[in-house]
Amino acid sequence: MADHGTDTAVKMASNEVPFGPLPGVAEAVAAAMGESYRYADHMATAVAEAFARSVGVDRERVAVGPGSVGLLQQLTLAYAGPDDEVLYPWPSFVAYPQFSGIVVANQVTVALKRHSIDVDAVLAAITERTRLVFISNPNNPVSPALRSGDLLRLIEGAPSTCLIVIDEAYREFVTGADVPDALGLLADHANVVVLRTLSKAFGMAAMRVGFLIGDPVVVAAVNATLIPFAVNGPAQAAALAALEQRDEVARRCAMVIAERGRVAQVLRRSGLGLPASQANFWWLPSGNRSRDLALALERRGVVVRPFPTGIRVTVGLAEENELFLAALDEVRAGHPDFFGDWGLPTERLAGSTADFLDRLDVAIERLRAHAVAAHDGLTRPVPAETEQWEAAQIWAHIAEFGDYWLGQLDAVLDAASEQPVPFGRTRRDAHRIAAIEEGRLRPVDVHLDTIERAADRLGALVAELTADDWRRVGLHETLGEMDVARQLDEFHIGHYEQHADQLDELTQGSG
Ligand SMILES: Cc1ncc(COP(=O)(O)O)c(C=O)c1O
């Protein structure tokens, strides 16, 4: 405010939540001040126990540190030195290069692909000298998250001699059905380490309390590097009070999540594409004018965080988000040149991305409703065919086609050639028929889970398609050349809609 001579400003730059401390936290801190002339418990034992209980892990798997950045520094001190390699996708969290630099490790960075972590490239970059791999999931500052198949492929493809650190600072904001909770991976993988924090969703950024969850051997090595009494007494009291407030945390996160989705669609409809965020911030892929854009927003009282290739904006209260949108509109009107290097579709293409995403949400919501409804009878045959289906076959088909068509879309997008890429299958494909026959015996809730996961991956991919991606063309055996929009209509989003329509028919049939 002093820099720009303004008398109000909103801070949307550091990924805190905008709600103030959780109930009971300030009181717990005040009460703990009475004991602040004595050293607190160095190991924060009660906090470790409360956290372990709250997430369902063994207490000996938990280390408490001064924020998750404190634990990141401890991990780096414990596990990496000169001649070792520390690997991380980039852009990612700025602490990764900072701490790797302190221990003079070789820093290996791996570029993102379509705004997401490129697992194949990460695996290709791992060597026998790699000690630590930092995966921010969701990835700060870019906002998308790795899905379960990719994360598992990374973990299983990496040698057991390197620690895979899954930094889940934003876990509580994740909504993607296929984004894994890395705590579930610990039991089978001794080299996986998870980081969590009370700074974000729990609203305790200034109190500095974070958690590392991993193999007890790693926990012991990390604890050996903890600065004595680094997690202070009032912070421990605050953590105990905050961990009691899981319901309130969930309620607050739901508000952030709703605003995150609303504003992202407003931005796309206004002609500015952005990746689908799984965290409490948006990434604006503003490219080489990011600094100028951030400064222009700041002059209008909206403080955001610029990076070399984009801007990170923390989700605020609805009225703060409106101030951000209004400031962005104003800057856009006055400085269209700041938007000339945008890394995702702009104008009409951004709007049609928004339309596809909305349609996908609606279609999956319809399927969710159908999963608890009764169906009866057989579908009408599609034109020029005789086949009729019962509901169980429809479910089996929806569940099997999601993965299949995502694989085909990937193939079209990744093909080296600019020529139309042969892709797809027809109604008579043997794998398709077998999958439907086999799947019709499976319960609907199992299918719905599979469907939601595939739709989650599809939504993330659609949001990240570049203008070049949209121009890709596939060559289908019977339907001929199809661009990506037509593929989405025919095989993905329109396909979910078409089968939701069929289920509608069978619900009416069942009276
Ligand atoms: C990916 C990631 N990890 C860790 C942190 C640090 O959080 P803490 O406050 O727990 O140190 C942040 C904060 O910005 C973050 O974005």
Ligand as a Chemical Component Dictionary entry (heavy atoms), coordinates in Angstrom:
data_LIG
# 
_chem_comp.id                   LIG 
_chem_comp.type                 NON-POLYMER 
_chem_comp.pdbx_formal_charge   0 
_chem_comp.three_letter_code    LIG 
# 
loop_
_chem_comp_atom.comp_id 
_chem_comp_atom.atom_id 
_chem_comp_atom.alt_atom_id 
_chem_comp_atom.type_symbol 
_chem_comp_atom.charge 
_chem_comp_atom.model_Cartn_x 
_chem_comp_atom.model_Cartn_y 
_chem_comp_atom.model_Cartn_z 
_chem_comp_atom.pdbx_ordinal 
LIG C1 C1 C 0 4.319 -26.982 -1.877 1  
LIG C2 C2 C 0 4.519 -26.342 -0.553 2  
LIG N1 N1 N 0 5.120 -27.024 0.405  3  
LIG C3 C3 C 0 5.328 -26.486 1.597  4  
LIG C4 C4 C 0 4.945 -25.197 1.884  5  
LIG C5 C5 C 0 5.322 -24.618 3.188  6  
LIG O1 O1 O 0 4.401 -24.606 4.121  7  
LIG P1 P1 P 0 4.783 -24.401 5.636  8  
LIG O2 O2 O 0 4.150 -23.133 6.018  9  
LIG O3 O3 O 0 4.225 -25.603 6.299  10 
LIG O4 O4 O 0 6.258 -24.354 5.783  11 
LIG C6 C6 C 0 4.309 -24.437 0.927  12 
LIG C7 C7 C 0 3.928 -23.038 1.210  13 
LIG O5 O5 O 0 3.783 -22.198 0.391  14 
LIG C8 C8 C 0 4.096 -25.030 -0.330 15 
LIG O6 O6 O 0 3.514 -24.339 -1.289 16 
# 
loop_
_chem_comp_bond.comp_id 
_chem_comp_bond.atom_id_1 
_chem_comp_bond.atom_id_2 
_chem_comp_bond.value_order 
_chem_comp_bond.pdbx_ordinal 
LIG C1 C2 SING 1  
LIG C2 N1 SING 2  
LIG C2 C8 DOUB 3  
LIG N1 C3 DOUB 4  
LIG C3 C4 SING 5  
LIG C4 C5 SING 6  
LIG C4 C6 DOUB 7  
LIG C5 O1 SING 8  
LIG O1 P1 SING 9  
LIG P1 O2 DOUB 10 
LIG P1 O3 SING 11 
LIG P1 O4 SING 12 
LIG C6 C7 SING 13 
LIG C6 C8 SING 14 
LIG C7 O5 DOUB 15 
LIG C8 O6 SING 16 
# 
